[in-house]
Amino acid sequence: MNYKEKIGTKEHPLQLKTPPLTSNYTMHADEKEEQEILVCTVGSTVLHYQLRCIDDLFEMLKAHGDWMLLGSKDEKAITAEGTVEHWARSEENPVGGWYGLKKGFRGRFAMYIPPLMEALGLAEVEHNKRNNRMKAI
């Protein structure tokens, strides 16, 4: 699906909050090196994810069929199997590895992509202080 219009542009990005609702960030679609990407801006930090992660995550969650723990971690931290974060960097996902594109900033997928999925009407996301989960709608 084409989510670019709903996600916004650099000039008019989508305003989002992390799952625990503690931090604000923006997301917009762009192109870099002929690849469609998501640009996530958290304060002065800019992260890039493959745009296709939206469809891939939705399909994985639909197949999973139930709530899945987010398990957000930085790039260098070990992830727990069965979490969204683990899937987003696993050789078993559709891209065979990381959806994050900026070395050193490839983690935190499960912190920033689930609220985007919720805003797009594709998923439900819990908003507890920790141990949040998501599922496809």
N, C-alpha and C positions, 0 to 999 in steps of 0.2 A: 504494500500500500504506500501511497505517497503522503507522508506526514509533514512535509516541509512547511506548508502553509500554516498548519496548526501549531507547529513548534516555534515558528517565528524566524526573524532575521537578526543580524547583528544589531541593527538599529532598533528593532522592536522584539527583543527576546521574550520567551515565556518565563514568567516569574514563578519559582517553585520553592518549596520548603522540604528539608530532609525528613525522612520518616518520623523521627521523634518530634518534629516541628520546632527544632531548636535553632536552625540556621536557614537563611535565605540564600538562594543561588539562582542563576539564570541558565537557560538552555536555548540554543538556536541551531538550525541546520545550516550547513555550509559545504563547500567543496575544497578539498586539499589534495593536490597531486592526482587529480582526476578521480578521486574517491569521495562519495557522499559521507559526510561526518556529522556528528553532534558535537557542538562546542559547549562545554559546561564551564561556567565561570563562578567560582566560589571565592569571594573577596578578590585578591589579586592573583589567585591560582587559576590557571586555565587547563582544563582536561579535554581530551578528544576521544571520542568513541566512534566506532563504525555505526553508521545510521541503520544498517541492516539488523543491528542488535534488537531493535524494537520487534520486528517480525519474528526473529529467531527466539527471543525470550518468550513471546506470546505463545508460539507453537510448543515450546518446551513445557510451559506452565499448563497449557491445555492437555498435553499428553500426561503430565504429572497428575492432573485432576484434583489436587487438594492444595491446602496451604503449604508454602515452602518458606523456611527460615531464610532471611536475607543474608546474614553473616558477613556484613561489610568489613573489609580489611584493606590496609595499605598494600601496595604491590609486593613488598618484601615479606609480609606476614603470611604464615601458613593458614590456609582456609580449611574449614570443616567440610567433609563430603556431605552432599545432600543439601547444600546451601546455594542460593542464587550466585553468590560471589565465587564459589568453587566452580560452578558451571561456566561462569563468564571467562574463566581462564583455563579451562580444561581442554585437553587435546580431543575430548569426546564431543565438544560442541561443533556446530556447523562450520565454523571458520578454523577449527583445529588449534585453538589457543586463545590468546587475548583479544577481547573486543576493544580494550583500551589501546590507544595508539602512541601516546607520548611516554617513552621510556622513563621510568622513575615515577610516573603518574598514571600507570595503567590500572591501578587498583581502585577501590571505592566504587566500583560499578554498582554494587547493591545499595549504596547510599544515594546515588544520584539518578539512576535509570528507573527504579520502581516508582518514584513520584511522577516522573514523566509519563510512564505507562498509565498511572492513575488519572492524570490530567487528560490523557487521550481517550479515556473511557475503556481501556483494555484490561485493567487489573484493579483489584482491591488491594489496598496496602494498610497494614495496621500502623497506628501512631502512638505506640507506647514509648517509655523512656529507653528501653532496650529490648532485644530479642524480637524485633518485628518480623512479620511474615507477609507474604503476598500470594495472590492466586489470580488466575485468569478469570475474566468475566465472560 
